[in-house]
Amino acid sequence: MDYPYPVITGDKKGSKEVRLLVDKGRFVRYQYMDPRTGDTVENGKYSLILQTPKGEEHLYIIPIKGNRALVVYPKDKAKERKVWNPAKKKAEKLF
């Protein structure tokens, strides 16, 4: 099947992939701090709560070596991305 260009991306090896919508909803992101000092914790971890029609999903974002994390979250604002919605068979905005 041919997919619209905005939903096509590439992996590190240069292979093409389609961004496929899994779920959609609202989110809350927070980080942790030491209650005694008020400083953020040294490892800089975050939590991410995704609220979807099916319920909530709790994810931890824990930085590892370099510019990587268990869940990658870019520091700069990402350009507008689209995902493929298989139910509607069309590209749509994330939010």
Summary of the structure (lengths in Angstrom):
residues: 95
radius of gyration: 16.7
end to end distance: 24.9
largest distance: 56.8
contacts: 177
relative contact order: 0.22
helix: 3%
strand: 43%
